Amino acid sequence: MPDQEPQPRRTGAVPYPVPDAAAYLAGGWRIERSVADLRSGALGSFRGIAHFGPDAAGDGLLHHEEGELTWGETVHPASRTLRLRPLPDGTAEVHFADGRPFHALDLRSGRWIAVHPCAADRYEGTFTVVAADEWHLAWRVGGPAKDQLLRSVYRRRAAR
C-alpha cells in the first residue's frame, strides 16, 4: 500500500559503523520512502532506485535517485541528483547537483545528524546504517514554508 511507512528489517538495531561513507554507498539501492505533510495531514510515498557511481564532473560519487512519487491519488515520476565528495578520513561532503553545499556526512559511528538551512526552513536529516546492505534516512523539515517528515529505507540491490 503506498501510504504505509517502509519497514526496516532490524527494528531498534544498533547502528552499524561505516569507516568509509563513499565506499559503503557506492553501487545500487532500492528506496522506499514515506512522505507526510504534518500541516495538512496529507500522506505520500516514493518507490524507486538510487545509484552512487563515479562523478564525471569531478572527484567523488554522483548520487542519482529516480522512481515514482504517489501523492493522494496522483502518481508522478520523481528524481534527484546529489554529489558526494569523499574526504580522507572516511567522511564526505554532500552537494546539490549544481555544486551548492548541502551537508556533511560521517557514518563512522553508523549514525549521523545533518542540518541544512533552506531560506527560513530547517532540514534535519538522521542517517542510520543498520547493516552492510541497509541504511535509513529521516528528514524533518520545519519552518514557515514546510512542516514535513520523510522516512526512507535504502536496501542494496544485487550486483548485476
N, C-alpha and C positions, 0 to 999 in steps of 0.2 A: 504494500500500500504506500503511495507516495508521501503521505503525511506522517509516517512513522519515523522516529529518530533511528539512525543507524545504531545497531547493537554491537558493542565491542565484544571480542572473543574472551577477554580476560577482565572481568569486572573487578575494580579495586586493585588492579595489578600494580606492583612496584615498578616505577619507571626503569626502563632498560637503557643503561648508559651507552652512548654512541661516541667513540673517540674522534670520529671524522664525519661531520654532517654531510658534506658533499658526497663522500664515498657511500654513505648509508643511503642517501636519497637517490643516487644515480639509478636509472632504469625506469620501468613502467609500474604504475599503480592504478588500482581501481578505486574510485571515490564514491562514497555515499554521504550526502550532506543534508541535514535538515536546516531549514531557514524559518525563523519566527520573527514576525514584526510584533514587538511587545506592546506597541501603542494600539494597533488595530486588532490584534489577535489573529491576523492572517498567518497561515502556515504554507510552506512550500518545501520542495526538495530538489536536490540536484543529484543526478547519477551520471557518472562519466569516467574518464580516464585521465591520468596525468603522466607526463613523461619528463624526466630530468635527463637531458642529454647535453653534449658539448655545445657551447655557445659560439657560433661562428663570428659573432661581433666582438668577442673578447675572451679573456680567460674566465673559466668557470662553467656553470651549467645554465642552460635555458630551461625554465620550468613552464611547461605549457599544459593547460587543462582544457578539455572540451567534453561536452555532454549535453544533457537536456535538463532545463530548469522547469519544474512544474510549479505553477503558482495559481492556486484556485483550480479552475477548470482549463487553464491555458498551459500549453507546453511550448517552450521556446528553446532554440539552440543557444548555448552559452559557452563562452570560452574566456580564458585569461592567460596572460603570459607574464612571467617574472624572471628576473636574472639573479642567480646565486653566485656570489664571488667568494670562493673559499679563502680562508686565512691560514697561515702556517700552524696555528695552534689547534686546528680542527674545527674552529667555529666558522661562521660565514656572515657575509653581509648580503641582505636581500634588497633588490632594487626593482622598481617598476620597469616595464618594458622600455620606457623612454629614458631610463637611466636615473630617474629621481630616487633618492634613498627611501626605503620602506622601513626596514627594521634589522636589528642584529639577530643572529640565530646561534645558540650554543646548546647543543644536545649532549654534552659530555656527561651530565648527570641524568640524562633521559627526560628531563623536563625543563621547559624554558617559557618565560613570560615576556612577550614583546609588546611594546606600546608604540602606537603611531598616532600623532595628532593629524587630523584632516580638517582644515578650516576650524570650525568651532566644535566638531565632533571628536571623540576619542575612541580609537580602536585598541582593544587589549586582547592579544592572542595568547592562548595557553597551548603549547606544544607538549605532547606526552608520547614518548616512544614506549610501547608496551611489549614489543617483541622484535625479532630480527626482520619480520615481514609485516608489521603493523604499527601505525602511529595515528594519533588523534590530534585534532586541532579544533579548538573552540574560540571563536571570535565574538566578543561582546562589544557592541558598538553603541555608544551613547552620546547624546548631545541634542542640540536644538533641531537638527535635521533628521536624526535617526535614533531609534531605540530597537536594536535587533540582537538576536542571538543566532549564530551559525555554528553548527556542530558537524564536524567531518570525521569520517573514518577512512583511512588510506590503507589498503591491503595490496601487498606486492603482487604484480602479475607474473605468471610463469614466463620464463625466458623462452624465446622462440628460436 
